[in-house]
Amino acid sequence: MIKGETKKIIVVLIGALLNAIALNLFLIPANVYSSGFTGVSQLLSSVIEQYTPFYISTGILLLLLNIPVAFLGWKMVGKSFTLYSFFSVAATTVFLEFIPILSLSEDIILNAVFGGVILAIGVGITLKFGASTGGLDIIAMILSRMKDKPVGTYFFLLNAIIILTAGLLYGWEKALYTLVTLYVTTRVIDTIHTRHVKLTAMIVTKKADELKKAIHSKLVRGITTLPAKGGFTNEPKDMLIIVLTRYELYDLERIIKQVDPHAFTNIIQTTGIFGFFRKD
């Protein structure tokens, strides 16, 4: 347990460092914006600096925006997930304050692409180890439990506001380059982790009872059990089918490795659900 948590902390710190590098060395100097709360923080920092005598850094604004979200997540999502997510945000803020804002290239396309790739690697590895970079991920988790509806609409609306605001304030060319960054970020995260909010896991195992008990001790999800048989060995097995959110995938993978490392697991995208799905 200690080894696993230490590894998770290290990964979250590396992810936060990559996020800060992408912002301060690529995106912020080029006035190209990220998605979600990070992009909102960039825009607010630019607007405050341009239209008021004050300056508040992107990192500080990112931390402030995530405080109320963290309170909601603590009550409605789970303490471990929210704690690691806020730790990721706080670490990003610290790194943003220490890493200087420096333009490595005058080419906006290079800044948009490399910034998007580095940012996506940071976000992707953080998600892969059961945490998030805060902000919209926590909100998505809350919405997925309150309403059995796709949360992609909320992501799209907030990112659309970021793009439109960037276009109005700094020219539509900046908005188009922001679109490039968003596209690159999404594609890289798809490769490292998944952008699908709901997933279905089909687990073929000889230890169905032990797996069900272990899964229920960690996740409050229904499990359907089907009889199965090995195609070559004809050995009797069971197939467990469980629908979960992407934020629970790390816990499920860890449970399977601990209980039955020889189990065969297939993870597929779930585009829709009819019937009961835990929302509380």
C-alpha positions in Angstrom: 0.0 0.0 0.0 2.8 2.5 0.9 4.7 1.6 -2.2 1.6 2.1 -4.4 0.7 5.5 -2.8 4.3 6.7 -3.0 4.3 5.8 -6.7 1.0 7.6 -7.2 2.4 10.8 -5.5 5.5 10.7 -7.7 3.4 10.3 -10.9 1.0 13.2 -9.8 4.1 15.4 -9.2 5.6 14.5 -12.6 2.2 15.3 -14.2 2.0 18.7 -12.5 5.5 19.5 -13.6 4.7 18.7 -17.2 1.6 20.8 -17.0 3.6 23.8 -15.7 6.3 23.3 -18.4 3.6 23.2 -21.1 2.0 26.4 -19.8 5.0 28.6 -18.9 7.3 27.6 -21.8 4.8 27.1 -24.7 1.2 28.2 -24.2 1.3 31.3 -22.1 4.1 33.1 -24.0 2.2 32.4 -27.3 -1.2 33.5 -25.9 -2.5 30.0 -26.8 -5.0 28.6 -24.3 -5.5 25.3 -22.6 -8.9 23.6 -21.9 -11.0 23.6 -18.8 -10.1 25.5 -15.7 -6.5 25.9 -16.8 -7.6 27.8 -19.9 -10.0 29.9 -17.8 -7.1 30.8 -15.4 -4.9 31.8 -18.3 -7.7 34.1 -19.7 -8.5 35.6 -16.3 -4.8 36.3 -15.7 -4.4 38.0 -19.1 -7.6 40.1 -18.6 -6.7 41.2 -15.1 -3.2 42.2 -16.2 -4.5 44.1 -19.3 -7.5 45.9 -17.8 -6.6 46.4 -14.2 -3.4 47.6 -12.4 -3.1 44.2 -10.7 -1.5 41.0 -11.8 -2.5 37.5 -10.6 -0.6 34.6 -12.0 -2.3 31.7 -13.8 -1.2 29.3 -11.1 -2.8 31.2 -8.2 -6.0 31.6 -10.2 -6.0 27.9 -11.0 -5.7 27.1 -7.3 -8.4 29.6 -6.3 -10.9 28.2 -8.9 -10.3 24.7 -7.7 -10.9 25.3 -4.0 -14.8 25.3 -4.2 -14.7 22.4 -6.6 -12.5 20.5 -4.2 -15.1 21.0 -1.4 -17.8 19.6 -3.6 -15.7 16.7 -4.7 -14.8 15.9 -1.1 -18.5 15.5 -0.2 -19.9 14.0 -3.4 -17.1 12.1 -5.2 -14.7 10.7 -2.6 -11.9 11.8 -0.3 -9.0 9.9 -2.0 -9.7 11.0 -5.6 -10.4 14.6 -4.5 -7.3 14.8 -2.3 -5.0 13.6 -5.1 -6.7 15.9 -7.6 -6.3 19.0 -5.4 -2.7 17.9 -4.6 -2.1 17.9 -8.4 -3.5 21.4 -8.7 -1.5 22.7 -5.8 1.7 21.1 -7.2 1.0 22.7 -10.6 0.6 26.1 -8.9 3.9 25.7 -7.2 5.7 24.7 -10.4 4.1 27.5 -12.3 5.5 30.0 -9.7 9.0 28.6 -9.9 9.3 28.0 -13.7 9.9 31.3 -15.5 7.6 32.3 -18.4 10.0 31.9 -21.3 9.3 31.7 -25.0 11.3 28.9 -26.6 10.0 29.6 -30.1 8.3 32.4 -32.0 6.4 29.9 -34.1 2.8 29.8 -32.7 2.1 26.4 -34.3 5.1 24.8 -32.6 4.0 26.3 -29.3 0.4 25.1 -29.7 1.4 21.6 -30.7 4.3 21.0 -28.3 2.4 22.7 -25.4 -0.7 20.5 -26.1 1.4 17.3 -26.3 3.3 18.0 -23.0 0.1 19.1 -21.2 -1.7 16.0 -22.4 1.1 13.7 -21.2 0.8 15.3 -17.8 -3.0 15.0 -17.7 -2.9 11.4 -19.1 -0.5 9.9 -16.7 -2.3 11.6 -13.8 -5.6 10.1 -14.9 -4.0 6.7 -15.4 -3.0 6.5 -11.8 -6.4 7.3 -10.4 -6.2 11.1 -9.9 -7.0 14.1 -12.0 -5.9 17.6 -12.7 -9.0 19.0 -10.9 -11.5 21.4 -12.3 -13.7 20.0 -14.9 -12.7 16.4 -14.1 -14.2 16.7 -10.6 -17.3 18.4 -12.0 -17.7 15.7 -14.6 -17.4 13.1 -11.8 -20.2 14.8 -9.8 -22.4 15.2 -12.9 -22.0 11.6 -13.9 -23.3 10.6 -10.5 -26.1 13.1 -10.3 -27.4 12.7 -13.9 -26.9 9.7 -16.2 -26.2 12.1 -19.1 -23.1 12.7 -21.2 -20.9 15.4 -19.7 -19.1 16.2 -22.9 -21.6 19.0 -23.5 -20.3 20.8 -20.4 -16.7 20.4 -21.5 -17.6 21.7 -25.0 -19.4 24.7 -23.6 -16.6 25.8 -21.3 -14.0 25.3 -24.0 -16.2 27.2 -26.5 -16.3 30.1 -24.1 -12.5 30.0 -23.8 -12.0 30.0 -27.6 -14.6 32.8 -28.2 -13.1 35.0 -25.5 -9.6 34.5 -26.8 -10.8 35.4 -30.3 -12.6 38.5 -29.1 -9.7 39.7 -27.0 -6.6 38.7 -28.9 -7.7 38.0 -32.4 -9.3 35.0 -34.1 -5.9 33.6 -35.1 -5.2 32.9 -31.4 -8.5 31.2 -31.1 -7.7 28.9 -34.0 -4.4 28.0 -32.5 -6.2 27.3 -29.3 -8.3 24.8 -31.2 -5.2 23.1 -32.4 -4.0 22.8 -28.8 -7.3 21.3 -27.7 -7.3 18.8 -30.5 -3.7 17.7 -29.9 -4.4 17.4 -26.1 -7.5 15.3 -26.6 -5.8 12.9 -29.1 -2.8 12.3 -26.8 -4.9 11.7 -23.7 -6.9 9.2 -25.8 -3.7 7.3 -26.4 -2.4 7.4 -22.8 -5.7 6.9 -21.0 -9.3 7.5 -22.2 -11.6 10.4 -22.6 -14.7 8.3 -22.4 -16.6 9.0 -19.1 -18.2 5.6 -18.8 -16.6 2.3 -19.6 -17.6 -1.4 -19.5 -15.1 -3.9 -18.2 -15.6 -7.6 -19.1 -13.4 -9.8 -16.8 -12.9 -13.5 -17.5 -11.6 -15.2 -14.3 -11.4 -18.4 -12.3 -11.7 -16.3 -9.1 -15.1 -14.7 -9.6 -16.2 -14.7 -5.9 -12.9 -13.2 -4.7 -13.0 -10.5 -7.4 -16.6 -9.6 -6.7 -15.8 -9.2 -3.0 -12.7 -7.1 -3.6 -14.5 -4.9 -6.2 -17.4 -4.3 -3.9 -15.1 -3.4 -1.0 -13.7 -0.5 -3.2 -16.4 0.4 -5.7 -20.1 0.6 -5.3 -21.0 -0.9 -8.6 -23.3 -3.7 -9.8 -21.7 -6.7 -11.3 -23.3 -9.2 -13.7 -21.8 -12.7 -13.7 -22.0 -15.0 -16.8 -20.7 -18.6 -17.1 -17.8 -18.9 -19.5 -15.5 -21.7 -20.9 -12.0 -21.5 -22.2 -11.9 -22.0 -25.9 -8.7 -24.2 -25.9 -8.7 -25.7 -22.4 -12.5 -26.0 -22.0 -12.0 -25.0 -18.4 -15.0 -23.5 -16.6 -14.7 -19.8 -15.9 -16.9 -16.8 -15.1 -17.2 -13.5 -16.9 -17.8 -10.4 -14.7 -19.4 -7.4 -16.5 -19.2 -4.0 -14.7 -19.9 -0.5 -15.9 -17.9 2.2 -14.2 -16.5 5.7 -14.8 -13.0 6.4 -16.2 -12.0 7.7 -12.8 -12.5 4.3 -11.2 -10.5 2.4 -13.8 -7.3 2.7 -11.9 -8.8 1.1 -8.8 -10.3 -1.7 -10.9 -7.0 -2.5 -12.6 -5.2 -2.6 -9.2 -7.9 -4.9 -7.7 -7.6 -7.4 -10.7 -3.8 -7.5 -10.5 -4.0 -8.2 -6.7 -6.7 -10.9 -6.8 -6.2 -12.6 -10.2 -3.3 -11.4 -12.3 -4.1 -14.1 -14.8 -7.6 -12.7 -15.5 -8.4 -11.5 -19.0 -10.0 -8.1 -19.0 -11.5 -6.2 -21.9 -12.3 -2.5 -21.5 -14.7 -0.9 -24.0 -16.4 2.5 -24.4 -19.9 2.8 -23.1 -21.9 5.2 -25.2 -25.2 4.9 -23.3 -26.9 3.2 -20.4 -30.6 2.2 -19.9 -31.7 1.2 -16.4 -30.1 1.6 -13.0 -26.6 3.2 -12.7 -25.3 4.4 -9.4 -25.5 8.2 -9.2 -25.0 8.8 -5.4 
